[in-house]
Amino acid sequence: MPINQQLRHPKESLYRSVCMLIGGLIWLSLGIFVLPFLIPLAILLWISEKFFQATIFGNAVHVNEDQYANINAIVNDVAQQLGVNNIPRVFILNSDGISNALAIKFLSGKYILLFSSLVDLLWEDDKHQDKIRMIIAHELAHYAAGHMNLWISLLIKPAMFVPFLGAAYSRACELTADRVAADCVKNQKAAVDAMITLASGSRALLPQTNKEAFIKQELLVPGFFGFLQEILSTHPRMTKRIIAIDSFYANSLSTTHGSTRSTISQPAYNQAELSDNMVTNVQNS
């Protein structure tokens, strides 16, 4: 079941269309010259996945009903919400202090890697586990939104090498995944707290963190160099991601869904002020 298209970030649809057009034209121009390479490429991808499996099954912990059943339950619950039928295999990986999560797709296998430091940062003694649910939902959203579709990825691959276009599409996909995850979790505080914790890398400091003060740091980003940094990045700045999540909740129809767990509040900062001061960055994101 595809995601609600209203959750897809508008810029993703634009950039994807451009990438598909450019990618399609490049593949057509190459024509029969690429055909001899298709079978070797498929073999290479198959070998890559087998090496990946040899590494991940032997060096990480596979999440399933017998291992970390609480995380496995969250994965299954979120996958059902998002209509992901072929659920990716999830692993907890020793990250040596790096906090991250990855969605990886090979020819047939689908995987999500949760870095151990990320799990430690977001773990809480709460049955809902909404902060870690937000991250799991973000990674599953990449599958639900079609970002990991093999044929689409292959079609747009040439366009990803066009300067700035590939990074712009990637940033838009990240914003879509954030929106899908936020709609799935329906807990604004937990969604934003998860992002802020990733930014600070400190679980202990989260209760002392002023969200509005963190967001206003975006005003201190040098305009021209902030623009350069952004157009070269595959992910939006964390300040902008949190602004986008807050805006999504403020405008979301989730408040009409009648969820008893919905925790949605208006942002305490002046969005108009931020928008006026960020116009260069926003227009070019």
C-alpha positions in Angstrom: 0.0 0.0 0.0 1.6 3.3 -1.1 1.9 6.2 1.4 -0.6 9.0 1.5 0.8 11.3 -1.2 0.0 14.3 0.9 2.8 13.2 3.1 5.3 13.3 0.3 7.4 16.5 0.4 6.4 18.7 -2.7 10.1 19.1 -3.7 10.6 15.3 -3.8 8.0 14.9 -6.5 9.6 17.7 -8.6 13.1 16.4 -8.2 12.2 12.8 -8.8 10.4 13.8 -12.1 13.5 15.7 -13.2 15.8 12.9 -12.2 13.7 10.3 -14.0 13.6 12.5 -17.2 17.3 13.1 -17.2 18.1 9.5 -16.2 15.8 8.1 -18.9 17.4 10.3 -21.6 20.9 9.3 -20.6 20.0 5.6 -20.6 18.3 6.0 -24.0 21.4 7.8 -25.4 23.6 4.9 -24.2 21.2 2.4 -25.8 22.6 -1.0 -26.7 26.1 0.0 -25.3 24.8 -0.8 -21.7 23.2 -4.1 -22.5 26.4 -6.2 -22.2 27.0 -4.7 -18.7 23.6 -5.6 -17.2 24.3 -9.3 -16.4 27.8 -8.5 -14.9 26.2 -5.7 -12.9 23.5 -8.1 -11.6 26.2 -10.6 -10.6 28.2 -7.9 -8.9 25.1 -6.8 -6.9 24.4 -10.4 -5.9 28.0 -10.9 -4.7 27.9 -7.6 -2.8 24.8 -8.7 -0.9 26.3 -12.1 0.0 29.4 -10.3 1.4 27.1 -7.9 3.3 25.2 -10.9 4.7 28.4 -12.6 5.7 29.4 -9.5 7.6 26.1 -8.4 9.2 24.9 -11.8 10.3 28.3 -12.5 11.9 29.0 -9.2 13.5 25.6 -7.6 14.4 22.6 -8.7 16.3 19.5 -9.6 14.2 16.2 -8.2 15.6 13.4 -10.8 15.6 10.8 -12.3 17.8 13.5 -14.1 19.8 15.9 -11.2 20.0 15.0 -7.7 21.2 11.3 -8.6 20.9 10.2 -5.1 22.0 12.1 -3.5 19.1 10.8 -6.2 16.8 7.3 -5.4 17.8 7.8 -1.7 17.0 9.2 -2.6 13.6 6.2 -4.8 12.8 3.7 -2.3 14.1 5.2 0.6 12.1 5.5 -1.6 9.0 1.8 -2.5 9.2 0.9 1.2 9.6 3.0 2.1 6.5 1.8 -0.8 4.4 5.3 -2.4 4.1 4.5 -6.0 3.6 8.0 -7.4 3.0 9.5 -6.2 6.2 13.3 -5.5 6.0 15.6 -7.4 8.3 16.7 -5.2 11.2 20.1 -5.3 12.9 21.7 -3.6 15.9 25.2 -2.7 15.0 28.1 -1.7 17.2 28.8 1.8 16.0 31.8 2.9 18.2 29.9 6.0 19.4 28.4 7.0 16.0 24.6 7.6 16.1 22.9 6.7 12.9 20.4 4.4 11.2 20.5 3.2 7.6 18.1 1.6 5.1 19.9 -0.6 2.6 18.4 -2.4 -0.4 20.1 -5.0 -2.6 18.7 -6.9 -5.5 16.3 -8.8 -3.3 17.3 -8.2 0.3 16.0 -5.3 2.4 17.8 -4.2 5.6 17.7 -1.6 8.3 20.7 -1.0 10.5 20.3 0.7 13.9 23.5 1.8 15.3 23.9 0.8 19.0 24.7 4.4 20.2 21.5 5.6 18.6 19.4 3.0 20.4 21.2 3.9 23.7 20.5 7.6 23.2 16.8 7.1 22.4 15.8 4.2 24.6 13.3 5.1 27.3 11.3 3.2 29.9 8.0 3.8 28.1 5.8 1.2 26.4 5.4 3.3 23.3 9.1 4.1 22.8 8.1 7.0 20.5 11.6 8.4 20.1 13.1 5.2 18.7 9.8 4.6 16.9 10.3 7.9 15.1 13.7 6.7 13.8 12.4 3.2 12.8 9.5 4.8 11.1 11.8 7.2 9.2 13.8 4.3 7.8 10.7 2.2 6.9 9.3 5.3 5.3 12.1 5.2 2.7 10.7 1.8 1.7 7.1 2.8 1.9 7.7 6.0 -0.2 9.5 4.0 -2.9 13.0 5.6 -2.3 14.5 2.1 -2.2 12.8 0.8 -5.3 15.4 -0.9 -7.4 14.1 0.0 -10.8 13.5 3.6 -10.0 16.9 3.9 -8.4 18.5 2.4 -11.5 16.5 4.8 -13.8 17.5 7.9 -11.9 21.1 6.8 -11.2 22.7 8.8 -14.0 20.9 12.0 -12.9 22.3 11.6 -9.4 25.7 12.6 -10.8 24.3 15.9 -12.1 25.8 18.6 -9.8 23.5 19.5 -7.0 20.5 17.6 -8.4 21.2 14.3 -6.7 21.8 16.0 -3.3 18.6 18.0 -3.7 16.6 14.9 -4.4 18.2 13.1 -1.4 17.3 16.0 0.9 13.7 16.0 -0.3 13.5 12.3 0.3 14.7 12.8 3.9 12.0 15.4 4.5 9.4 13.0 3.1 10.6 10.3 5.5 10.5 12.7 8.4 6.9 13.6 7.5 5.8 10.0 7.1 7.5 9.1 10.4 5.9 12.1 12.2 2.5 11.1 11.0 3.1 7.6 12.1 4.2 8.5 15.6 1.7 11.3 16.2 3.8 12.6 19.1 5.3 15.9 18.3 7.5 16.1 21.4 8.9 12.7 20.9 9.6 13.3 17.2 11.4 16.5 17.9 13.2 15.2 20.9 14.6 12.3 18.8 16.0 14.8 16.4 17.5 17.1 19.0 19.1 14.1 20.8 20.7 13.1 17.5 22.0 16.6 17.2 23.5 16.8 20.7 24.5 13.2 21.1 23.5 13.4 24.7 20.6 11.7 26.4 21.4 13.3 29.7 21.2 16.9 28.4 17.8 16.4 26.6 15.7 17.6 29.6 17.8 20.8 29.7 17.7 21.4 25.9 15.7 24.5 24.8 14.1 23.5 21.5 13.3 27.1 20.5 16.8 28.2 21.2 18.2 25.4 19.1 15.9 26.2 16.2 16.9 29.9 16.3 20.5 28.8 15.6 19.3 28.6 12.0 19.3 32.4 12.0 23.0 32.3 12.8 23.9 30.2 9.8 25.9 32.5 7.4 23.6 33.0 4.4 25.9 32.4 1.5 28.0 29.6 3.1 24.9 28.0 4.6 23.5 27.9 1.1 26.7 26.3 -0.2 26.7 23.8 2.6 23.1 22.8 2.0 23.2 22.3 -1.8 26.2 20.0 -1.3 24.6 18.0 1.5 22.4 14.9 1.1 20.5 15.7 4.4 18.9 19.0 5.5 20.4 20.7 8.5 18.9 19.4 11.7 17.5 22.8 12.6 15.6 22.9 9.3 14.4 19.3 9.8 12.9 20.2 13.2 11.3 23.4 11.7 9.8 21.2 9.0 8.5 18.6 11.5 6.9 21.4 13.7 5.3 22.9 10.6 4.0 19.5 9.6 2.4 19.0 12.9 1.0 22.5 13.0 -0.7 21.9 9.6 -1.4 18.2 9.9 -4.8 16.7 9.7 -3.6 14.2 12.3 -5.5 16.2 14.9 -8.7 15.1 13.3 -7.9 11.4 13.4 -9.0 11.0 17.0 -5.8 9.3 18.2 -5.7 9.3 22.0 -1.9 9.3 21.9 -1.7 12.4 19.7 0.5 15.1 21.2 0.5 18.1 18.9 1.3 21.6 19.9 1.9 24.9 18.1 5.5 26.0 17.9 6.5 28.5 20.5 8.9 30.4 18.2 7.9 32.9 15.4 7.8 30.9 12.2 7.3 34.0 10.1 10.5 35.5 11.6 12.5 32.4 10.8 11.1 32.2 7.3 11.9 35.9 6.5 15.5 35.5 7.7 16.0 32.1 6.0 14.5 33.0 2.6 17.8 32.3 0.6 18.3 28.9 2.2 14.7 27.8 2.0 14.3 28.7 -1.7 17.4 26.8 -2.6 16.9 23.7 -0.4 
